[in-house]
Amino acid sequence: MRIFPLYAPRLIAKHARIFRDGVVMVKHLGTLEFRNGRFVMPQRPLPKVRSAITELNEILTPAPGC
């Protein structure tokens, strides 16, 4: 588990890309789980957690045509 004291999406996505499976803890967001290099959406996420996970997965997924 890695603890991030602030929300830095590129750094968090880089960590998930390198380690593929695990958990990160982000201040003001809580614990985020990732499997196979992508973040997993919890059953009932708060709106800010939902938007953060969506943003992180967009960073991890390359845009079509690139």
Phi and psi in degrees as GROMACS dihedral restraints (atoms count N, CA, C in turn):
[ dihedral_restraints ]
;  ai    aj    ak    al  type     phi  dphi    fc
    3     4     5     6     1  -113.1    20    10
    4     5     6     7     1   139.5    20    10
    6     7     8     9     1  -108.1    20    10
    7     8     9    10     1   125.4    20    10
    9    10    11    12     1  -107.8    20    10
   10    11    12    13     1   121.0    20    10
   12    13    14    15     1   -73.2    20    10
   13    14    15    16     1   -14.6    20    10
   15    16    17    18     1  -146.5    20    10
   16    17    18    19     1   161.9    20    10
   18    19    20    21     1   -81.4    20    10
   19    20    21    22     1   105.0    20    10
   21    22    23    24     1  -121.5    20    10
   22    23    24    25     1    91.6    20    10
   24    25    26    27     1   -57.2    20    10
   25    26    27    28     1   -41.2    20    10
   27    28    29    30     1   -67.0    20    10
   28    29    30    31     1   -38.8    20    10
   30    31    32    33     1   -68.6    20    10
   31    32    33    34     1   -41.0    20    10
   33    34    35    36     1   -66.4    20    10
   34    35    36    37     1   -42.2    20    10
   36    37    38    39     1   -64.3    20    10
   37    38    39    40     1   -38.8    20    10
   39    40    41    42     1   -61.9    20    10
   40    41    42    43     1   -41.6    20    10
   42    43    44    45     1   -61.6    20    10
   43    44    45    46     1   -43.8    20    10
   45    46    47    48     1   -66.7    20    10
   46    47    48    49     1   -36.8    20    10
   48    49    50    51     1   -66.4    20    10
   49    50    51    52     1   -37.2    20    10
   51    52    53    54     1   -74.9    20    10
   52    53    54    55     1   -47.1    20    10
   54    55    56    57     1   -91.5    20    10
   55    56    57    58     1   -15.8    20    10
   57    58    59    60     1    67.7    20    10
   58    59    60    61     1   -46.2    20    10
   60    61    62    63     1  -132.6    20    10
   61    62    63    64     1   136.2    20    10
   63    64    65    66     1   158.2    20    10
   64    65    66    67     1  -161.6    20    10
   66    67    68    69     1  -139.0    20    10
   67    68    69    70     1   139.9    20    10
   69    70    71    72     1  -123.8    20    10
   70    71    72    73     1   149.7    20    10
   72    73    74    75     1  -116.6    20    10
   73    74    75    76     1   124.5    20    10
   75    76    77    78     1  -117.0    20    10
   76    77    78    79     1   130.4    20    10
   78    79    80    81     1   -60.8    20    10
   79    80    81    82     1   135.1    20    10
   81    82    83    84     1    75.0    20    10
   82    83    84    85     1    -2.5    20    10
   84    85    86    87     1  -117.8    20    10
   85    86    87    88     1   -36.0    20    10
   87    88    89    90     1   103.1    20    10
   88    89    90    91     1  -154.0    20    10
   90    91    92    93     1   -91.5    20    10
   91    92    93    94     1   129.6    20    10
   93    94    95    96     1  -119.9    20    10
   94    95    96    97     1   128.6    20    10
   96    97    98    99     1  -101.3    20    10
   97    98    99   100     1   141.8    20    10
   99   100   101   102     1  -132.1    20    10
  100   101   102   103     1   142.1    20    10
  102   103   104   105     1  -133.7    20    10
  103   104   105   106     1   138.0    20    10
  105   106   107   108     1    53.3    20    10
  106   107   108   109     1    35.5    20    10
  108   109   110   111     1    77.5    20    10
  109   110   111   112     1    11.4    20    10
  111   112   113   114     1  -130.8    20    10
  112   113   114   115     1   145.3    20    10
  114   115   116   117     1   -79.5    20    10
  115   116   117   118     1   140.9    20    10
  117   118   119   120     1   -97.5    20    10
  118   119   120   121     1   130.8    20    10
  120   121   122   123     1   -77.7    20    10
  121   122   123   124     1   127.7    20    10
  123   124   125   126     1   -67.7    20    10
  124   125   126   127     1   169.3    20    10
  126   127   128   129     1   -59.9    20    10
  127   128   129   130     1   -50.6    20    10
  129   130   131   132     1  -130.0    20    10
  130   131   132   133     1    79.1    20    10
  132   133   134   135     1   -79.0    20    10
  133   134   135   136     1   151.7    20    10
  135   136   137   138     1   -70.1    20    10
  136   137   138   139     1   156.3    20    10
  138   139   140   141     1   -57.0    20    10
  139   140   141   142     1   -39.1    20    10
  141   142   143   144     1   -70.6    20    10
  142   143   144   145     1   -31.5    20    10
  144   145   146   147     1   -70.8    20    10
  145   146   147   148     1   -41.8    20    10
  147   148   149   150     1   -59.9    20    10
  148   149   150   151     1   -45.9    20    10
  150   151   152   153     1   -67.9    20    10
  151   152   153   154     1   -35.9    20    10
  153   154   155   156     1   -66.2    20    10
  154   155   156   157     1   -44.4    20    10
  156   157   158   159     1   -65.8    20    10
  157   158   159   160     1   -39.6    20    10
  159   160   161   162     1   -61.7    20    10
  160   161   162   163     1   -43.9    20    10
  162   163   164   165     1   -64.3    20    10
  163   164   165   166     1   -43.2    20    10
  165   166   167   168     1   -63.9    20    10
  166   167   168   169     1   -42.1    20    10
  168   169   170   171     1   -68.1    20    10
  169   170   171   172     1   -30.9    20    10
  171   172   173   174     1   -67.1    20    10
  172   173   174   175     1   -36.9    20    10
  174   175   176   177     1   -66.0    20    10
  175   176   177   178     1   -39.3    20    10
  177   178   179   180     1   -74.0    20    10
  178   179   180   181     1   -26.4    20    10
  180   181   182   183     1   -96.4    20    10
  181   182   183   184     1   121.4    20    10
  183   184   185   186     1   -68.2    20    10
  184   185   186   187     1   146.7    20    10
  186   187   188   189     1   -69.1    20    10
  187   188   189   190     1   145.3    20    10
  189   190   191   192     1   -62.9    20    10
  190   191   192   193     1   140.7    20    10
  192   193   194   195     1    89.2    20    10
  193   194   195   196     1     2.3    20    10
